[in-house]
């Protein structure tokens, strides 16, 4: 939900993303730089930059990525405080793939 000022509730944004069945996880980016810093804690995978809410995710396998992005936008819209939502798909979880084994080499 949003506050009276129309600013995004980033804790609610993160919770909405975590509840999205097409998303495996939130992503902190390559170096863990994607996060919102709040008093006493940080929320990995969401931040506000340039007047938009950025959401960085790891997608589940088997759904077209534009559909994943749209599902995330719809899930977090009510908590975004009226700001546009930009979705960045950082990775995809591939089922039954040994860790470190790149896709297409088996």
Backbone atoms as SQL, in Angstrom:
CREATE TABLE atoms (id INTEGER PRIMARY KEY, chain TEXT, resi INTEGER, resn TEXT, atom TEXT, x REAL, y REAL, z REAL);
INSERT INTO atoms VALUES
  (1, 'A', 1, 'UNK', 'N', 0.819, -1.162, 0.000),
  (2, 'A', 1, 'UNK', 'CA', 0.000, 0.000, 0.000),
  (3, 'A', 1, 'UNK', 'C', 0.878, 1.245, 0.000),
  (4, 'A', 2, 'UNK', 'N', 0.309, 2.363, -0.337),
  (5, 'A', 2, 'UNK', 'CA', 1.092, 3.587, -0.434),
  (6, 'A', 2, 'UNK', 'C', 0.848, 4.462, 0.774),
  (7, 'A', 3, 'UNK', 'N', 1.761, 5.395, 0.979),
  (8, 'A', 3, 'UNK', 'CA', 1.575, 6.352, 2.049),
  (9, 'A', 3, 'UNK', 'C', 0.772, 7.524, 1.498),
  (10, 'A', 4, 'UNK', 'N', 0.384, 8.477, 2.372),
  (11, 'A', 4, 'UNK', 'CA', -0.392, 9.633, 1.934),
  (12, 'A', 4, 'UNK', 'C', 0.370, 10.508, 0.954),
  (13, 'A', 5, 'UNK', 'N', 1.684, 10.486, 1.002),
  (14, 'A', 5, 'UNK', 'CA', 2.483, 11.323, 0.116),
  (15, 'A', 5, 'UNK', 'C', 2.633, 10.716, -1.268),
  (16, 'A', 6, 'UNK', 'N', 2.146, 9.494, -1.462),
  (17, 'A', 6, 'UNK', 'CA', 2.281, 8.852, -2.758),
  (18, 'A', 6, 'UNK', 'C', 3.641, 8.222, -2.957),
  (19, 'A', 7, 'UNK', 'N', 4.453, 8.151, -1.911),
  (20, 'A', 7, 'UNK', 'CA', 5.754, 7.509, -2.053),
  (21, 'A', 7, 'UNK', 'C', 5.580, 5.998, -1.958),
  (22, 'A', 8, 'UNK', 'N', 6.458, 5.255, -2.636),
  (23, 'A', 8, 'UNK', 'CA', 6.302, 3.801, -2.641),
  (24, 'A', 8, 'UNK', 'C', 6.603, 3.178, -1.281),
  (25, 'A', 9, 'UNK', 'N', 5.929, 2.100, -0.993),
  (26, 'A', 9, 'UNK', 'CA', 6.205, 1.295, 0.199),
  (27, 'A', 9, 'UNK', 'C', 7.062, 0.126, -0.267),
  (28, 'A', 10, 'UNK', 'N', 8.369, 0.264, -0.145),
  (29, 'A', 10, 'UNK', 'CA', 9.285, -0.720, -0.716),
  (30, 'A', 10, 'UNK', 'C', 9.233, -2.067, -0.005),
  (31, 'A', 11, 'UNK', 'N', 8.860, -2.086, 1.254),
  (32, 'A', 11, 'UNK', 'CA', 8.664, -3.374, 1.931),
  (33, 'A', 11, 'UNK', 'C', 7.490, -4.118, 1.310),
  (34, 'A', 12, 'UNK', 'N', 6.417, -3.393, 0.989),
  (35, 'A', 12, 'UNK', 'CA', 5.268, -4.016, 0.334),
  (36, 'A', 12, 'UNK', 'C', 5.601, -4.419, -1.103),
  (37, 'A', 13, 'UNK', 'N', 6.428, -3.617, -1.778),
  (38, 'A', 13, 'UNK', 'CA', 6.870, -3.978, -3.130),
  (39, 'A', 13, 'UNK', 'C', 7.600, -5.312, -3.082),
  (40, 'A', 14, 'UNK', 'N', 8.558, -5.435, -2.170),
  (41, 'A', 14, 'UNK', 'CA', 9.323, -6.684, -2.051),
  (42, 'A', 14, 'UNK', 'C', 8.411, -7.862, -1.706),
  (43, 'A', 15, 'UNK', 'N', 7.469, -7.656, -0.796),
  (44, 'A', 15, 'UNK', 'CA', 6.553, -8.731, -0.416),
  (45, 'A', 15, 'UNK', 'C', 5.690, -9.154, -1.602),
  (46, 'A', 16, 'UNK', 'N', 5.250, -8.196, -2.409),
  (47, 'A', 16, 'UNK', 'CA', 4.434, -8.520, -3.580),
  (48, 'A', 16, 'UNK', 'C', 5.231, -9.323, -4.594),
  (49, 'A', 17, 'UNK', 'N', 6.495, -8.962, -4.784),
  (50, 'A', 17, 'UNK', 'CA', 7.349, -9.703, -5.719),
  (51, 'A', 17, 'UNK', 'C', 7.564, -11.117, -5.204),
  (52, 'A', 18, 'UNK', 'N', 7.854, -11.254, -3.935),
  (53, 'A', 18, 'UNK', 'CA', 8.088, -12.581, -3.362),
  (54, 'A', 18, 'UNK', 'C', 6.847, -13.466, -3.462),
  (55, 'A', 19, 'UNK', 'N', 5.667, -12.862, -3.531),
  (56, 'A', 19, 'UNK', 'CA', 4.440, -13.627, -3.672),
  (57, 'A', 19, 'UNK', 'C', 4.066, -13.935, -5.115),
  (58, 'A', 20, 'UNK', 'N', 4.832, -13.428, -6.049),
  (59, 'A', 20, 'UNK', 'CA', 4.546, -13.646, -7.470),
  (60, 'A', 20, 'UNK', 'C', 5.050, -15.032, -7.884),
  (61, 'A', 21, 'UNK', 'N', 4.167, -15.922, -8.360),
  (62, 'A', 21, 'UNK', 'CA', 4.574, -17.293, -8.659),
  (63, 'A', 21, 'UNK', 'C', 5.555, -17.427, -9.827),
  (64, 'A', 22, 'UNK', 'N', 5.691, -16.404, -10.655),
  (65, 'A', 22, 'UNK', 'CA', 6.621, -16.472, -11.787),
  (66, 'A', 22, 'UNK', 'C', 8.035, -16.037, -11.416),
  (67, 'A', 23, 'UNK', 'N', 8.204, -15.586, -10.173),
  (68, 'A', 23, 'UNK', 'CA', 9.501, -15.084, -9.707),
  (69, 'A', 23, 'UNK', 'C', 10.099, -16.057, -8.710),
  (70, 'A', 24, 'UNK', 'N', 11.344, -16.451, -8.941),
  (71, 'A', 24, 'UNK', 'CA', 12.033, -17.351, -8.024),
  (72, 'A', 24, 'UNK', 'C', 12.617, -16.601, -6.828),
  (73, 'A', 25, 'UNK', 'N', 13.056, -15.342, -7.061),
  (74, 'A', 25, 'UNK', 'CA', 13.700, -14.588, -5.987),
  (75, 'A', 25, 'UNK', 'C', 13.905, -13.151, -6.428),
  (76, 'A', 26, 'UNK', 'N', 14.173, -12.291, -5.471),
  (77, 'A', 26, 'UNK', 'CA', 14.656, -10.943, -5.758),
  (78, 'A', 26, 'UNK', 'C', 16.160, -11.029, -5.985),
  (79, 'A', 27, 'UNK', 'N', 16.709, -10.100, -6.743),
  (80, 'A', 27, 'UNK', 'CA', 18.143, -10.107, -7.032),
  (81, 'A', 27, 'UNK', 'C', 18.773, -8.800, -6.595),
  (82, 'A', 28, 'UNK', 'N', 19.916, -8.920, -5.955),
  (83, 'A', 28, 'UNK', 'CA', 20.663, -7.744, -5.538),
  (84, 'A', 28, 'UNK', 'C', 21.589, -7.205, -6.612),
  (85, 'A', 29, 'UNK', 'N', 21.552, -7.805, -7.797),
  (86, 'A', 29, 'UNK', 'CA', 22.455, -7.364, -8.862),
  (87, 'A', 29, 'UNK', 'C', 23.783, -8.083, -8.753),
  (88, 'A', 30, 'UNK', 'N', 24.626, -7.836, -9.720),
  (89, 'A', 30, 'UNK', 'CA', 25.915, -8.531, -9.790),
  (90, 'A', 30, 'UNK', 'C', 26.770, -8.335, -8.545),
  (91, 'A', 31, 'UNK', 'N', 26.752, -7.130, -8.000),
  (92, 'A', 31, 'UNK', 'CA', 27.611, -6.827, -6.857),
  (93, 'A', 31, 'UNK', 'C', 26.813, -6.523, -5.581),
  (94, 'A', 32, 'UNK', 'N', 25.533, -6.883, -5.588),
  (95, 'A', 32, 'UNK', 'CA', 24.695, -6.627, -4.427),
  (96, 'A', 32, 'UNK', 'C', 24.311, -5.175, -4.262),
  (97, 'A', 33, 'UNK', 'N', 24.426, -4.414, -5.340),
  (98, 'A', 33, 'UNK', 'CA', 24.201, -2.977, -5.274),
  (99, 'A', 33, 'UNK', 'C', 22.732, -2.571, -5.336),
  (100, 'A', 34, 'UNK', 'N', 21.864, -3.488, -5.720),
  (101, 'A', 34, 'UNK', 'CA', 20.449, -3.148, -5.844),
  (102, 'A', 34, 'UNK', 'C', 19.761, -3.403, -4.513),
  (103, 'A', 35, 'UNK', 'N', 19.464, -2.333, -3.823),
  (104, 'A', 35, 'UNK', 'CA', 18.808, -2.451, -2.524),
  (105, 'A', 35, 'UNK', 'C', 18.271, -1.093, -2.103),
  (106, 'A', 36, 'UNK', 'N', 17.245, -1.136, -1.290),
  (107, 'A', 36, 'UNK', 'CA', 16.730, 0.063, -0.641),
  (108, 'A', 36, 'UNK', 'C', 17.239, 0.028, 0.797),
  (109, 'A', 37, 'UNK', 'N', 17.750, 1.151, 1.242),
  (110, 'A', 37, 'UNK', 'CA', 18.293, 1.235, 2.591),
  (111, 'A', 37, 'UNK', 'C', 17.309, 1.985, 3.480),
  (112, 'A', 38, 'UNK', 'N', 16.774, 1.262, 4.449),
  (113, 'A', 38, 'UNK', 'CA', 15.823, 1.823, 5.392),
  (114, 'A', 38, 'UNK', 'C', 16.432, 1.788, 6.783),
  (115, 'A', 39, 'UNK', 'N', 15.890, 2.543, 7.721),
  (116, 'A', 39, 'UNK', 'CA', 16.465, 2.539, 9.061),
  (117, 'A', 39, 'UNK', 'C', 16.539, 1.120, 9.641),
  (118, 'A', 40, 'UNK', 'N', 17.726, 0.672, 9.917),
  (119, 'A', 40, 'UNK', 'CA', 17.941, -0.616, 10.556),
  (120, 'A', 40, 'UNK', 'C', 17.994, -1.819, 9.642),
  (121, 'A', 41, 'UNK', 'N', 17.685, -1.673, 8.367),
  (122, 'A', 41, 'UNK', 'CA', 17.756, -2.812, 7.455),
  (123, 'A', 41, 'UNK', 'C', 17.748, -2.339, 6.004),
  (124, 'A', 42, 'UNK', 'N', 17.991, -3.293, 5.126),
  (125, 'A', 42, 'UNK', 'CA', 17.925, -2.999, 3.700),
  (126, 'A', 42, 'UNK', 'C', 17.051, -4.038, 3.022),
  (127, 'A', 43, 'UNK', 'N', 16.472, -3.643, 1.914),
  (128, 'A', 43, 'UNK', 'CA', 15.608, -4.533, 1.151),
  (129, 'A', 43, 'UNK', 'C', 16.303, -4.800, -0.174),
  (130, 'A', 44, 'UNK', 'N', 16.741, -6.026, -0.361),
  (131, 'A', 44, 'UNK', 'CA', 17.481, -6.408, -1.564),
  (132, 'A', 44, 'UNK', 'C', 16.525, -6.557, -2.738),
  (133, 'A', 45, 'UNK', 'N', 16.948, -6.022, -3.888),
  (134, 'A', 45, 'UNK', 'CA', 16.218, -6.227, -5.133),
  (135, 'A', 45, 'UNK', 'C', 15.252, -5.133, -5.515),
  (136, 'A', 46, 'UNK', 'N', 15.039, -4.156, -4.660),
  (137, 'A', 46, 'UNK', 'CA', 14.172, -3.026, -4.996),
  (138, 'A', 46, 'UNK', 'C', 14.856, -1.724, -4.623),
  (139, 'A', 47, 'UNK', 'N', 14.560, -0.686, -5.407),
  (140, 'A', 47, 'UNK', 'CA', 15.064, 0.647, -5.100),
  (141, 'A', 47, 'UNK', 'C', 14.291, 1.652, -5.944),
  (142, 'A', 48, 'UNK', 'N', 14.417, 2.919, -5.583),
  (143, 'A', 48, 'UNK', 'CA', 13.827, 4.000, -6.362),
  (144, 'A', 48, 'UNK', 'C', 14.975, 4.774, -6.996),
  (145, 'A', 49, 'UNK', 'N', 14.922, 4.884, -8.322),
  (146, 'A', 49, 'UNK', 'CA', 15.958, 5.600, -9.076),
  (147, 'A', 49, 'UNK', 'C', 15.262, 6.433, -10.146),
  (148, 'A', 50, 'UNK', 'N', 15.601, 7.707, -10.203),
  (149, 'A', 50, 'UNK', 'CA', 15.092, 8.561, -11.272),
  (150, 'A', 50, 'UNK', 'C', 13.580, 8.599, -11.384),
  (151, 'A', 51, 'UNK', 'N', 12.894, 8.559, -10.273),
  (152, 'A', 51, 'UNK', 'CA', 11.440, 8.655, -10.291),
  (153, 'A', 51, 'UNK', 'C', 10.700, 7.394, -10.672),
  (154, 'A', 52, 'UNK', 'N', 11.386, 6.254, -10.628),
  (155, 'A', 52, 'UNK', 'CA', 10.706, 4.986, -10.876),
  (156, 'A', 52, 'UNK', 'C', 11.169, 3.939, -9.870),
  (157, 'A', 53, 'UNK', 'N', 10.299, 2.978, -9.635),
  (158, 'A', 53, 'UNK', 'CA', 10.634, 1.861, -8.754),
  (159, 'A', 53, 'UNK', 'C', 11.303, 0.799, -9.610),
  (160, 'A', 54, 'UNK', 'N', 12.524, 0.426, -9.248),
  (161, 'A', 54, 'UNK', 'CA', 13.234, -0.664, -9.930),
  (162, 'A', 54, 'UNK', 'C', 13.040, -1.937, -9.125),
  (163, 'A', 55, 'UNK', 'N', 12.700, -3.006, -9.835),
  (164, 'A', 55, 'UNK', 'CA', 12.560, -4.322, -9.223),
  (165, 'A', 55, 'UNK', 'C', 13.452, -5.274, -10.005),
  (166, 'A', 56, 'UNK', 'N', 14.402, -5.913, -9.328),
  (167, 'A', 56, 'UNK', 'CA', 15.352, -6.833, -9.951),
  (168, 'A', 56, 'UNK', 'C', 15.026, -8.235, -9.472),
  (169, 'A', 57, 'UNK', 'N', 14.776, -9.141, -10.431),
  (170, 'A', 57, 'UNK', 'CA', 14.291, -10.469, -10.067),
  (171, 'A', 57, 'UNK', 'C', 15.064, -11.582, -10.763),
  (172, 'A', 58, 'UNK', 'N', 14.894, -12.773, -10.204),
  (173, 'A', 58, 'UNK', 'CA', 15.308, -14.022, -10.833),
  (174, 'A', 58, 'UNK', 'C', 14.006, -14.708, -11.234),
  (175, 'A', 59, 'UNK', 'N', 13.862, -14.970, -12.524),
  (176, 'A', 59, 'UNK', 'CA', 12.627, -15.568, -13.036),
  (177, 'A', 59, 'UNK', 'C', 12.667, -17.079, -12.917),
  (178, 'A', 60, 'UNK', 'N', 11.496, -17.655, -12.806),
  (179, 'A', 60, 'UNK', 'CA', 11.383, -19.102, -12.884),
  (180, 'A', 60, 'UNK', 'C', 11.434, -19.525, -14.342),
  (181, 'A', 61, 'UNK', 'N', 11.705, -20.782, -14.576),
  (182, 'A', 61, 'UNK', 'CA', 11.825, -21.340, -15.922),
  (183, 'A', 61, 'UNK', 'C', 10.444, -21.558, -16.538),
  (184, 'A', 62, 'UNK', 'N', 10.336, -21.354, -17.844),
  (185, 'A', 62, 'UNK', 'CA', 9.163, -21.801, -18.570),
  (186, 'A', 62, 'UNK', 'C', 8.130, -20.748, -18.902),
  (187, 'A', 63, 'UNK', 'N', 8.307, -19.522, -18.489),
  (188, 'A', 63, 'UNK', 'CA', 7.362, -18.460, -18.805),
  (189, 'A', 63, 'UNK', 'C', 8.086, -17.411, -19.640),
  (190, 'A', 64, 'UNK', 'N', 7.475, -16.928, -20.711),
  (191, 'A', 64, 'UNK', 'CA', 8.115, -15.862, -21.487),
  (192, 'A', 64, 'UNK', 'C', 8.447, -14.667, -20.585),
  (193, 'A', 65, 'UNK', 'N', 9.627, -14.125, -20.754),
  (194, 'A', 65, 'UNK', 'CA', 10.092, -13.063, -19.863),
  (195, 'A', 65, 'UNK', 'C', 9.212, -11.818, -19.880),
  (196, 'A', 66, 'UNK', 'N', 8.646, -11.414, -21.027),
  (197, 'A', 66, 'UNK', 'CA', 7.717, -10.275, -20.962),
  (198, 'A', 66, 'UNK', 'C', 6.516, -10.553, -20.052),
  (199, 'A', 67, 'UNK', 'N', 6.081, -11.797, -19.983),
  (200, 'A', 67, 'UNK', 'CA', 4.977, -12.157, -19.092),
  (201, 'A', 67, 'UNK', 'C', 5.398, -12.063, -17.632),
  (202, 'A', 68, 'UNK', 'N', 6.637, -12.452, -17.346),
  (203, 'A', 68, 'UNK', 'CA', 7.156, -12.328, -15.978),
  (204, 'A', 68, 'UNK', 'C', 7.177, -10.851, -15.581),
  (205, 'A', 69, 'UNK', 'N', 7.710, -10.008, -16.453),
  (206, 'A', 69, 'UNK', 'CA', 7.799, -8.577, -16.154),
  (207, 'A', 69, 'UNK', 'C', 6.417, -7.977, -15.932),
  (208, 'A', 70, 'UNK', 'N', 5.459, -8.343, -16.759),
  (209, 'A', 70, 'UNK', 'CA', 4.103, -7.815, -16.608),
  (210, 'A', 70, 'UNK', 'C', 3.468, -8.283, -15.304),
  (211, 'A', 71, 'UNK', 'N', 3.675, -9.530, -14.943),
  (212, 'A', 71, 'UNK', 'CA', 3.137, -10.044, -13.682),
  (213, 'A', 71, 'UNK', 'C', 3.731, -9.307, -12.490),
  (214, 'A', 72, 'UNK', 'N', 5.023, -9.007, -12.556),
  (215, 'A', 72, 'UNK', 'CA', 5.668, -8.255, -11.472),
  (216, 'A', 72, 'UNK', 'C', 5.088, -6.846, -11.402),
  (217, 'A', 73, 'UNK', 'N', 4.959, -6.178, -12.542),
  (218, 'A', 73, 'UNK', 'CA', 4.398, -4.824, -12.556),
  (219, 'A', 73, 'UNK', 'C', 2.993, -4.809, -11.944),
  (220, 'A', 74, 'UNK', 'N', 2.180, -5.777, -12.315),
  (221, 'A', 74, 'UNK', 'CA', 0.824, -5.841, -11.780),
  (222, 'A', 74, 'UNK', 'C', 0.822, -6.123, -10.282),
  (223, 'A', 75, 'UNK', 'N', 1.721, -6.973, -9.829),
  (224, 'A', 75, 'UNK', 'CA', 1.771, -7.322, -8.407),
  (225, 'A', 75, 'UNK', 'C', 2.213, -6.143, -7.546),
  (226, 'A', 76, 'UNK', 'N', 3.174, -5.371, -8.019),
  (227, 'A', 76, 'UNK', 'CA', 3.729, -4.303, -7.186),
  (228, 'A', 76, 'UNK', 'C', 3.068, -2.951, -7.413),
  (229, 'A', 77, 'UNK', 'N', 2.262, -2.830, -8.445),
  (230, 'A', 77, 'UNK', 'CA', 1.632, -1.551, -8.767),
  (231, 'A', 77, 'UNK', 'C', 0.978, -0.848, -7.593),
  (232, 'A', 78, 'UNK', 'N', 0.142, -1.541, -6.806),
  (233, 'A', 78, 'UNK', 'CA', -0.518, -0.864, -5.686),
  (234, 'A', 78, 'UNK', 'C', 0.444, -0.318, -4.627),
  (235, 'A', 79, 'UNK', 'N', 1.626, -0.889, -4.511),
  (236, 'A', 79, 'UNK', 'CA', 2.593, -0.437, -3.502),
  (237, 'A', 79, 'UNK', 'C', 3.599, 0.571, -4.059),
  (238, 'A', 80, 'UNK', 'N', 3.535, 0.848, -5.360),
  (239, 'A', 80, 'UNK', 'CA', 4.547, 1.695, -6.007),
  (240, 'A', 80, 'UNK', 'C', 4.293, 3.187, -5.849),
  (241, 'A', 81, 'UNK', 'N', 3.237, 3.573, -5.192),
  (242, 'A', 81, 'UNK', 'CA', 2.991, 4.988, -4.928),
  (243, 'A', 81, 'UNK', 'C', 2.746, 5.808, -6.181),
  (244, 'A', 82, 'UNK', 'N', 2.237, 5.172, -7.215),
  (245, 'A', 82, 'UNK', 'CA', 1.978, 5.900, -8.455),
  (246, 'A', 82, 'UNK', 'C', 3.183, 6.048, -9.364),
  (247, 'A', 83, 'UNK', 'N', 4.344, 5.570, -8.923),
  (248, 'A', 83, 'UNK', 'CA', 5.545, 5.639, -9.759),
  (249, 'A', 83, 'UNK', 'C', 5.544, 4.508, -10.775),
  (250, 'A', 84, 'UNK', 'N', 6.171, 4.729, -11.937),
  (251, 'A', 84, 'UNK', 'CA', 6.315, 3.619, -12.884),
  (252, 'A', 84, 'UNK', 'C', 7.227, 2.549, -12.291),
  (253, 'A', 85, 'UNK', 'N', 7.014, 1.310, -12.728),
  (254, 'A', 85, 'UNK', 'CA', 7.796, 0.176, -12.230),
  (255, 'A', 85, 'UNK', 'C', 8.628, -0.385, -13.376),
  (256, 'A', 86, 'UNK', 'N', 9.942, -0.418, -13.188),
  (257, 'A', 86, 'UNK', 'CA', 10.858, -1.015, -14.160),
  (258, 'A', 86, 'UNK', 'C', 11.309, -2.361, -13.619),
  (259, 'A', 87, 'UNK', 'N', 11.150, -3.398, -14.432),
  (260, 'A', 87, 'UNK', 'CA', 11.496, -4.751, -14.006),
  (261, 'A', 87, 'UNK', 'C', 12.755, -5.185, -14.747),
  (262, 'A', 88, 'UNK', 'N', 13.735, -5.649, -13.996),
  (263, 'A', 88, 'UNK', 'CA', 14.990, -6.150, -14.547),
  (264, 'A', 88, 'UNK', 'C', 15.086, -7.630, -14.205),
  (265, 'A', 89, 'UNK', 'N', 15.151, -8.466, -15.223),
  (266, 'A', 89, 'UNK', 'CA', 15.288, -9.906, -14.993),
  (267, 'A', 89, 'UNK', 'C', 16.771, -10.226, -15.049),
  (268, 'A', 90, 'UNK', 'N', 17.336, -10.487, -13.884),
  (269, 'A', 90, 'UNK', 'CA', 18.776, -10.665, -13.732),
  (270, 'A', 90, 'UNK', 'C', 19.238, -12.076, -14.058),
  (271, 'A', 91, 'UNK', 'N', 18.339, -13.058, -13.880),
  (272, 'A', 91, 'UNK', 'CA', 18.722, -14.452, -14.066),
  (273, 'A', 91, 'UNK', 'C', 17.453, -15.279, -14.221),
  (274, 'A', 92, 'UNK', 'N', 17.632, -16.541, -14.605),
  (275, 'A', 92, 'UNK', 'CA', 16.531, -17.474, -14.730),
  (276, 'A', 92, 'UNK', 'C', 16.938, -18.762, -14.027),
  (277, 'A', 93, 'UNK', 'N', 16.048, -19.304, -13.204),
  (278, 'A', 93, 'UNK', 'CA', 16.311, -20.572, -12.551),
  (279, 'A', 93, 'UNK', 'C', 15.990, -21.681, -13.544),
  (280, 'A', 94, 'UNK', 'N', 16.988, -22.505, -13.841),
  (281, 'A', 94, 'UNK', 'CA', 16.812, -23.625, -14.758),
  (282, 'A', 94, 'UNK', 'C', 16.672, -24.891, -13.910),
  (283, 'A', 95, 'UNK', 'N', 15.562, -25.614, -14.053),
  (284, 'A', 95, 'UNK', 'CA', 15.363, -26.801, -13.216),
  (285, 'A', 95, 'UNK', 'C', 16.319, -27.928, -13.575),
  (286, 'A', 96, 'UNK', 'N', 16.686, -28.693, -12.570),
  (287, 'A', 96, 'UNK', 'CA', 17.509, -29.895, -12.751),
  (288, 'A', 96, 'UNK', 'C', 18.816, -29.640, -13.482),
  (289, 'A', 97, 'UNK', 'N', 19.424, -28.503, -13.247),
  (290, 'A', 97, 'UNK', 'CA', 20.703, -28.169, -13.879),
  (291, 'A', 97, 'UNK', 'C', 21.761, -28.143, -12.769),
  (292, 'A', 98, 'UNK', 'N', 22.824, -28.947, -12.891),
  (293, 'A', 98, 'UNK', 'CA', 23.879, -28.901, -11.878),
  (294, 'A', 98, 'UNK', 'C', 24.434, -27.479, -11.746),
  (295, 'A', 99, 'UNK', 'N', 24.711, -27.085, -10.522),
  (296, 'A', 99, 'UNK', 'CA', 25.240, -25.749, -10.282),
  (297, 'A', 99, 'UNK', 'C', 26.535, -25.546, -11.049),
  (298, 'A', 100, 'UNK', 'N', 26.648, -24.413, -11.706),
  (299, 'A', 100, 'UNK', 'CA', 27.857, -24.090, -12.469),
  (300, 'A', 100, 'UNK', 'C', 27.865, -24.657, -13.875),
  (301, 'A', 101, 'UNK', 'N', 26.859, -25.456, -14.237),
  (302, 'A', 101, 'UNK', 'CA', 26.791, -26.029, -15.577),
  (303, 'A', 101, 'UNK', 'C', 26.009, -25.068, -16.464),
  (304, 'A', 102, 'UNK', 'N', 26.663, -24.380, -17.405),
  (305, 'A', 102, 'UNK', 'CA', 25.952, -23.428, -18.249),
  (306, 'A', 102, 'UNK', 'C', 24.890, -24.130, -19.087),
  (307, 'A', 103, 'UNK', 'N', 23.828, -23.413, -19.371),
  (308, 'A', 103, 'UNK', 'CA', 22.741, -23.945, -20.200),
  (309, 'A', 103, 'UNK', 'C', 23.279, -24.274, -21.580),
  (310, 'A', 104, 'UNK', 'N', 22.908, -25.434, -22.086),
  (311, 'A', 104, 'UNK', 'CA', 23.290, -25.811, -23.455),
  (312, 'A', 104, 'UNK', 'C', 24.591, -26.568, -23.574),
  (313, 'A', 105, 'UNK', 'N', 25.241, -26.901, -22.457),
  (314, 'A', 105, 'UNK', 'CA', 26.516, -27.623, -22.568),
  (315, 'A', 105, 'UNK', 'C', 26.395, -29.088, -22.207),
  (316, 'A', 106, 'UNK', 'N', 25.217, -29.500, -21.730),
  (317, 'A', 106, 'UNK', 'CA', 25.060, -30.912, -21.342),
  (318, 'A', 106, 'UNK', 'C', 24.595, -31.745, -22.499);
